[in-house]
């Protein structure tokens, strides 16, 4: 159990109780020091201006030691910038593009604000203040939310490492990501116009992107052995990522492997393309020099020129061909789960969040279905019981007078449930 001492901050001498100044040096800088031993048996101390505060601290410390939640205060004095750099070095398992994005958020947004703060000094109010500053700078909600998630992971890891008692990223409300770039969807005729306007070498690339929904990196990293033209399928297992001018071949964005079906015309087109433009490295789509495609070069030299020549919206992006594929599948009435697997989304929720507005007909189908259920049940309830079991006999027809009222109470082989029904059954 710890104890409390009265000490002079200037000379370190004991301060007698009941006196405000130190009898040794006369200084009035007299404080209360709480001394205790941690689980590692090392003695530690902390000073307070009031005795009650020091005693409360000792009680909280002993409780934390008993519950196993005690954290060495010295560990929390590590600067956020130092710990964030150590944390980023442990991300070797991530894709190069993902690591580059995280390092950019640290360099641009997190270290300039939290870098000189110790881990233990960061409080929830500091996180909320930082979020407000980010929004005042007109940062996109998607950028703010992604940066906050990086901050939360860092501080959560510090909590797991025993450097802080609890992460301050609690009770934080993030802004809704409503400022996404507008999606553009091409009609089938517009896809054809775009494909005809681009160099013949890249014509199959346009059709493949629009009719399979594959991402740019997946198309650039597609190898010939992944195609099964007889079955009309393609295995999507890897993708190119370009970071700082260097191409990295790795897993897909979600890390999952999927099989995408190919229309017959596209399978035939790809077969002819492979025979006409062979690649020494085995890639399906390559540059004119036979090297792997680079997104920026292809965009400037070929895609944007084709968009302009085809008379399409100059804001059209290559990624909009992926959105076009989703729109085509939705227009054909495919289930969202099927579309999720075809596009390689991580969850069906992501598919619905991104393309749910393209399902206007589902609301009308829902309304019509509920209306049909009601009409069917109402017709069955109004139909005479004799018609339900078969054709009514002559006696049954005579026993069904129309003067019994507008509605007829029927039995189903059980005792009458109401007095009115019981009297009617006894007289007939």
C-alpha positions as CSV (number, residue, x, y, z in Angstrom):
1,X,0.0,0.0,0.0
2,X,1.3,3.5,-0.8
3,X,1.5,6.5,1.4
4,X,1.4,10.3,1.2
5,X,4.1,12.7,2.2
6,X,4.3,16.5,2.4
7,X,7.4,17.8,0.6
8,X,8.9,21.0,-0.4
9,X,9.4,21.3,-4.2
10,X,12.4,23.6,-3.9
11,X,14.6,21.9,-1.4
12,X,12.9,18.5,-1.1
13,X,12.7,18.7,2.6
14,X,9.7,17.5,4.6
15,X,6.9,19.9,5.1
16,X,5.3,19.8,8.6
17,X,1.5,19.4,8.6
18,X,-0.4,22.6,9.3
19,X,2.2,24.9,7.8
20,X,2.1,26.5,4.4
21,X,5.9,27.2,4.0
22,X,8.9,25.0,4.3
23,X,10.8,25.4,7.6
24,X,14.1,24.7,5.9
25,X,14.1,27.2,3.0
26,X,10.9,29.2,3.7
27,X,9.5,28.3,0.2
28,X,5.7,28.1,0.0
29,X,6.0,25.5,-2.9
30,X,4.9,22.7,-0.6
31,X,3.0,19.8,-2.2
32,X,1.7,16.3,-1.3
33,X,3.6,13.4,-2.8
34,X,1.9,10.0,-3.3
35,X,4.4,7.2,-3.2
36,X,3.6,3.6,-4.3
37,X,5.2,0.4,-5.8
38,X,4.1,-0.9,-9.2
39,X,3.6,-4.6,-10.0
40,X,7.3,-4.6,-11.1
41,X,8.2,-3.7,-7.4
42,X,9.7,-0.4,-8.6
43,X,8.8,2.6,-6.4
44,X,7.1,5.6,-8.1
45,X,5.7,8.9,-7.0
46,X,3.4,11.7,-8.2
47,X,2.8,15.1,-6.6
48,X,-0.5,16.9,-5.9
49,X,-1.4,20.3,-4.5
50,X,-4.0,18.8,-2.1
51,X,-3.8,15.8,0.2
52,X,-7.2,14.5,-0.9
53,X,-6.1,14.3,-4.5
54,X,-3.0,12.4,-3.5
55,X,-5.0,9.9,-1.4
56,X,-7.6,9.5,-4.2
57,X,-4.8,8.7,-6.7
58,X,-3.4,6.0,-4.4
59,X,-6.8,4.4,-4.1
60,X,-7.2,4.4,-7.9
61,X,-3.7,3.0,-8.3
62,X,-4.2,0.1,-5.9
63,X,-7.5,-0.7,-7.6
64,X,-5.9,-0.8,-11.0
65,X,-3.1,-3.0,-9.7
66,X,-5.7,-5.4,-8.3
67,X,-7.7,-5.5,-11.5
68,X,-4.6,-5.9,-13.7
69,X,-5.3,-2.7,-15.6
70,X,-2.4,-0.7,-14.2
71,X,-0.1,1.0,-16.8
72,X,3.3,2.4,-16.1
73,X,2.9,6.2,-16.5
74,X,6.4,6.5,-17.9
75,X,5.5,4.4,-20.9
76,X,2.8,6.8,-21.9
77,X,5.3,9.6,-22.2
78,X,6.4,8.3,-25.6
79,X,5.7,10.9,-28.3
80,X,3.0,10.2,-30.8
81,X,5.3,10.8,-33.7
82,X,7.8,8.2,-32.4
83,X,5.2,5.5,-31.7
84,X,3.4,6.2,-35.0
85,X,6.6,5.6,-37.0
86,X,7.2,2.3,-35.1
87,X,3.6,1.3,-35.7
88,X,3.8,2.0,-39.5
89,X,6.9,-0.2,-39.7
90,X,4.8,-3.2,-38.7
91,X,2.5,-2.9,-41.7
92,X,4.6,-5.0,-44.0
93,X,1.6,-7.3,-44.6
94,X,-0.5,-4.6,-46.3
95,X,-0.5,-3.9,-50.0
96,X,2.0,-1.2,-51.1
97,X,-0.8,1.2,-52.1
98,X,-2.5,0.8,-48.7
99,X,0.8,1.4,-46.9
100,X,1.4,4.5,-49.0
101,X,-2.0,5.9,-48.2
102,X,-1.5,5.4,-44.4
103,X,2.0,7.0,-44.5
104,X,0.5,9.9,-46.4
105,X,-2.2,10.4,-43.7
106,X,0.4,10.3,-41.0
107,X,2.7,12.7,-42.7
108,X,0.0,15.2,-43.8
109,X,-2.7,15.2,-41.1
110,X,-1.7,13.3,-37.9
111,X,1.9,14.0,-37.1
112,X,1.7,17.7,-37.6
113,X,-1.1,17.9,-35.0
114,X,-0.4,15.1,-32.5
115,X,3.3,14.5,-33.2
116,X,4.7,16.4,-30.2
117,X,2.0,15.1,-27.8
118,X,2.7,12.1,-25.6
119,X,0.4,9.1,-25.9
120,X,-0.9,9.6,-22.4
121,X,-1.6,13.3,-23.0
122,X,-4.1,12.7,-25.8
123,X,-7.7,12.9,-24.6
124,X,-11.0,12.4,-26.3
125,X,-11.5,16.2,-26.4
126,X,-8.2,16.5,-28.3
127,X,-9.5,14.0,-30.9
128,X,-12.8,15.8,-31.3
129,X,-11.0,19.2,-31.7
130,X,-8.8,17.8,-34.4
131,X,-11.8,16.4,-36.3
132,X,-13.4,19.8,-36.1
133,X,-10.3,21.5,-37.5
134,X,-10.1,18.9,-40.3
135,X,-13.8,19.7,-41.3
136,X,-13.1,23.4,-41.1
137,X,-10.3,23.0,-43.7
138,X,-12.9,21.6,-46.1
139,X,-11.4,18.1,-46.1
140,X,-13.6,15.5,-47.8
141,X,-15.5,13.4,-45.2
142,X,-14.0,10.3,-46.8
143,X,-10.5,11.7,-46.1
144,X,-11.4,12.7,-42.5
145,X,-12.9,9.4,-41.7
146,X,-10.0,7.4,-43.2
147,X,-7.5,9.5,-41.3
148,X,-9.5,9.0,-38.0
149,X,-9.5,5.3,-38.5
150,X,-5.7,5.3,-38.9
151,X,-5.4,7.4,-35.6
152,X,-7.8,5.0,-33.9
153,X,-5.8,1.9,-34.9
154,X,-2.5,3.5,-33.6
155,X,-4.0,4.4,-30.2
156,X,-5.8,1.1,-29.9
157,X,-2.4,-0.7,-30.6
158,X,-0.8,1.5,-27.9
159,X,-3.5,0.3,-25.5
160,X,-2.8,-3.3,-26.4
161,X,0.9,-2.7,-25.9
162,X,0.2,-1.5,-22.4
163,X,1.4,2.1,-23.0
164,X,-1.9,3.8,-22.2
165,X,-4.9,2.7,-20.1
166,X,-7.5,3.3,-22.7
167,X,-7.6,4.7,-26.3
168,X,-9.1,8.2,-26.4
169,X,-10.9,7.3,-29.7
170,X,-14.2,6.6,-28.0
171,X,-17.6,8.2,-28.4
172,X,-16.5,9.9,-31.6
173,X,-19.2,10.6,-34.3
174,X,-17.9,10.8,-37.8
175,X,-19.4,12.7,-40.7
176,X,-21.3,10.8,-43.4
177,X,-19.4,10.3,-46.6
178,X,-21.7,12.2,-48.9
179,X,-19.2,13.9,-51.1
180,X,-18.2,11.0,-53.2
181,X,-17.3,11.7,-56.8
182,X,-20.3,11.4,-59.1
183,X,-20.6,8.1,-60.9
184,X,-21.1,8.0,-64.7
185,X,-22.8,5.1,-66.4
186,X,-22.5,4.4,-70.1
187,X,-25.2,2.9,-72.3
188,X,-24.2,-0.1,-74.4
189,X,-24.1,2.0,-77.5
190,X,-21.7,4.5,-75.7
191,X,-19.4,1.6,-74.7
192,X,-19.2,0.6,-78.4
193,X,-18.4,4.2,-79.4
194,X,-15.7,4.5,-76.8
195,X,-14.1,1.2,-77.9
196,X,-14.2,2.1,-81.5
197,X,-12.6,5.5,-80.8
198,X,-9.6,4.1,-78.9
199,X,-6.5,2.4,-80.5
200,X,-7.3,-1.1,-81.7
201,X,-4.8,-2.6,-79.3
202,X,-6.9,-1.4,-76.3
203,X,-10.3,-2.1,-77.7
204,X,-10.7,-5.4,-75.9
205,X,-9.5,-3.7,-72.7
206,X,-12.5,-1.3,-72.8
207,X,-15.0,-4.1,-73.4
208,X,-13.5,-6.2,-70.7
209,X,-13.7,-3.4,-68.2
210,X,-17.3,-2.6,-69.1
211,X,-18.6,-6.1,-69.2
212,X,-16.7,-7.7,-66.3
213,X,-16.3,-4.8,-63.9
214,X,-12.7,-5.6,-63.2
215,X,-10.6,-2.9,-61.6
216,X,-7.7,-1.3,-63.4
217,X,-5.1,-3.0,-61.4
218,X,-6.8,-6.4,-61.9
219,X,-6.9,-5.8,-65.7
220,X,-3.2,-4.6,-65.9
221,X,-2.1,-7.7,-63.9
222,X,-4.2,-10.2,-65.7
223,X,-2.2,-13.1,-67.1
224,X,-3.0,-15.3,-70.0
225,X,-3.1,-18.5,-67.9
226,X,-5.9,-17.0,-65.8
227,X,-8.2,-17.0,-68.9
228,X,-10.4,-20.0,-69.7
229,X,-11.9,-19.0,-73.0
230,X,-13.6,-22.3,-73.7
231,X,-15.6,-22.1,-70.4
232,X,-15.8,-18.3,-70.7
233,X,-14.3,-17.4,-67.3
234,X,-11.4,-15.5,-65.9
235,X,-9.8,-16.0,-62.5
236,X,-9.1,-12.7,-60.8
237,X,-6.3,-13.4,-58.3
238,X,-3.8,-10.5,-58.5
239,X,-3.5,-6.8,-59.3
240,X,-0.9,-4.2,-60.1
241,X,-0.4,-1.3,-57.8
242,X,1.7,1.7,-58.7
243,X,3.5,3.5,-55.8
244,X,6.0,6.3,-56.4
245,X,6.5,5.3,-60.0
246,X,7.1,1.6,-59.1
247,X,4.7,-1.3,-60.1
248,X,4.0,-3.9,-57.4
249,X,2.1,-7.1,-58.3
250,X,0.1,-8.4,-55.3
251,X,-3.3,-9.6,-54.2
252,X,-6.5,-7.9,-55.2
253,X,-7.9,-5.0,-53.3
254,X,-10.0,-7.2,-50.9
255,X,-7.4,-10.0,-51.0
256,X,-10.0,-12.5,-52.2
257,X,-10.0,-14.6,-55.3
258,X,-13.0,-14.6,-57.6
259,X,-14.1,-16.0,-61.0
260,X,-15.8,-13.7,-63.4
261,X,-17.8,-14.9,-66.4
262,X,-17.1,-13.7,-69.9
263,X,-19.8,-13.2,-72.6
264,X,-19.1,-15.2,-75.7
265,X,-18.2,-12.2,-77.8
266,X,-15.7,-11.1,-75.3
267,X,-14.1,-14.5,-75.0
268,X,-13.6,-14.6,-78.7
269,X,-12.3,-11.0,-78.8
270,X,-9.8,-11.8,-76.1
271,X,-8.6,-14.9,-77.9
272,X,-7.9,-12.9,-81.0
273,X,-6.2,-10.2,-79.0
274,X,-3.8,-12.6,-77.3
275,X,-2.8,-14.0,-80.7
276,X,-2.3,-10.5,-82.2
277,X,-0.5,-8.9,-79.3
278,X,1.5,-11.6,-77.5
279,X,3.4,-10.7,-74.3
280,X,6.8,-12.0,-73.3
281,X,5.7,-11.8,-69.7
282,X,2.4,-13.5,-70.2
283,X,0.1,-10.4,-69.5
284,X,-3.1,-10.1,-71.5
285,X,-3.0,-6.3,-71.8
286,X,0.4,-4.5,-72.4
287,X,1.7,-1.3,-73.8
288,X,2.9,-0.8,-77.3
289,X,6.4,-1.8,-76.1
290,X,5.1,-5.0,-74.6
291,X,5.6,-3.8,-71.0
292,X,2.9,-3.8,-68.2
293,X,0.4,-1.0,-68.5
294,X,0.8,2.1,-66.4
295,X,-2.4,3.8,-65.5
296,X,-1.3,7.4,-65.8
297,X,0.4,6.9,-69.2
298,X,-2.6,5.0,-70.6
299,X,-5.0,7.6,-69.2
300,X,-3.2,10.6,-70.9
301,X,-2.2,9.0,-74.1
302,X,-5.2,6.9,-75.0
303,X,-8.2,6.9,-72.8
304,X,-8.9,10.7,-72.5
305,X,-8.4,11.1,-76.3
306,X,-10.9,8.3,-77.0
307,X,-13.4,9.9,-74.7
308,X,-13.1,13.2,-76.5
309,X,-13.3,11.5,-79.9
310,X,-16.4,9.5,-79.0
311,X,-18.2,12.7,-77.9
312,X,-18.7,11.5,-74.3
313,X,-18.5,13.4,-71.1
314,X,-15.0,14.6,-70.6
315,X,-15.2,13.8,-66.9
316,X,-15.5,10.1,-67.6
317,X,-13.0,8.0,-65.7
318,X,-11.8,4.5,-66.5
319,X,-13.3,3.4,-63.2
320,X,-16.7,4.5,-64.5
321,X,-16.6,1.4,-66.7
322,X,-16.7,-0.7,-63.5
323,X,-19.8,1.3,-62.5
324,X,-21.2,0.8,-65.9
325,X,-21.0,-3.0,-65.5
326,X,-22.8,-2.7,-62.2
327,X,-25.6,-0.7,-63.9
328,X,-25.9,-3.3,-66.7
329,X,-26.3,-6.1,-64.2
330,X,-28.8,-4.2,-62.1
331,X,-30.9,-3.4,-65.3
332,X,-31.0,-7.1,-66.1
333,X,-32.5,-7.8,-62.6
334,X,-29.6,-9.7,-61.0
335,X,-29.6,-10.2,-57.3
336,X,-27.3,-7.8,-55.3
337,X,-25.4,-10.8,-53.9
338,X,-24.6,-12.0,-57.5
339,X,-23.4,-8.5,-58.3
340,X,-21.2,-8.3,-55.2
341,X,-19.4,-11.5,-56.1
342,X,-19.0,-10.5,-59.7
343,X,-17.5,-7.1,-58.8
344,X,-15.4,-8.4,-55.9
345,X,-16.9,-6.2,-53.2
346,X,-15.9,-7.1,-49.6
347,X,-19.6,-7.2,-48.6
348,X,-23.1,-6.9,-50.0
349,X,-23.6,-3.8,-47.8
350,X,-20.9,-2.1,-49.8
351,X,-22.7,-3.0,-53.1
352,X,-26.0,-1.7,-51.9
353,X,-24.5,1.5,-50.4
354,X,-22.8,2.2,-53.7
355,X,-25.4,1.1,-56.2
356,X,-28.6,0.9,-54.2
357,X,-30.0,4.1,-55.9
358,X,-30.1,2.1,-59.2
359,X,-32.8,-0.1,-57.9
360,X,-35.9,2.1,-58.3
361,X,-38.0,-0.8,-59.7
362,X,-37.6,-2.9,-56.5
363,X,-39.8,-0.5,-54.6
364,X,-42.6,-0.9,-57.1
365,X,-42.2,-4.7,-57.1
366,X,-42.4,-4.7,-53.3
367,X,-45.7,-2.7,-53.4
368,X,-47.2,-4.9,-56.1
369,X,-46.3,-8.1,-54.1
370,X,-47.9,-6.8,-50.9
371,X,-51.0,-5.7,-52.9
372,X,-51.2,-9.2,-54.4
373,X,-51.0,-10.9,-51.0
374,X,-53.8,-8.7,-49.7
375,X,-56.1,-9.3,-52.6
376,X,-55.6,-13.1,-52.5
377,X,-56.3,-13.3,-48.8
378,X,-59.4,-11.1,-49.2
379,X,-60.8,-13.2,-52.0
380,X,-60.3,-16.4,-50.0
381,X,-62.0,-14.9,-47.0
382,X,-65.1,-13.7,-49.1
383,X,-65.4,-17.0,-51.0
384,X,-68.1,-19.4,-49.6
385,X,-66.7,-22.4,-47.7
386,X,-68.4,-24.8,-50.1
387,X,-66.3,-23.4,-53.0
388,X,-63.2,-23.9,-51.0
389,X,-63.7,-27.6,-50.6
390,X,-65.2,-28.3,-54.1
391,X,-68.5,-27.8,-56.0
392,X,-71.5,-27.0,-53.8
393,X,-74.4,-29.5,-53.8
394,X,-78.1,-28.5,-54.3
395,X,-78.8,-28.9,-50.6
396,X,-75.8,-26.7,-49.7
397,X,-77.0,-24.1,-52.2
398,X,-80.4,-24.0,-50.6
399,X,-78.8,-23.7,-47.2
400,X,-76.9,-20.6,-48.2
401,X,-79.6,-18.0,-48.2
402,X,-78.6,-14.5,-49.1
403,X,-80.7,-13.0,-46.3
404,X,-78.3,-14.1,-43.6
405,X,-76.5,-10.7,-43.9
406,X,-73.7,-9.3,-45.9
407,X,-71.0,-11.5,-44.3
408,X,-71.3,-15.2,-43.5
409,X,-69.6,-16.7,-40.5
410,X,-68.2,-20.1,-41.3
411,X,-67.1,-23.1,-39.2
412,X,-64.1,-25.3,-39.9
413,X,-65.1,-28.4,-38.0
414,X,-64.8,-27.0,-34.5
415,X,-67.4,-25.8,-32.0
416,X,-68.9,-22.4,-32.8
417,X,-66.8,-19.6,-31.3
418,X,-69.5,-17.0,-30.9
419,X,-73.1,-17.1,-29.5
420,X,-74.5,-15.8,-32.8
421,X,-72.8,-18.6,-34.7
422,X,-74.0,-21.1,-32.1
423,X,-77.7,-20.1,-32.6
424,X,-77.4,-20.2,-36.3
425,X,-75.8,-23.7,-36.3
426,X,-78.5,-25.0,-33.9
427,X,-81.4,-23.8,-36.2
428,X,-79.8,-25.1,-39.4
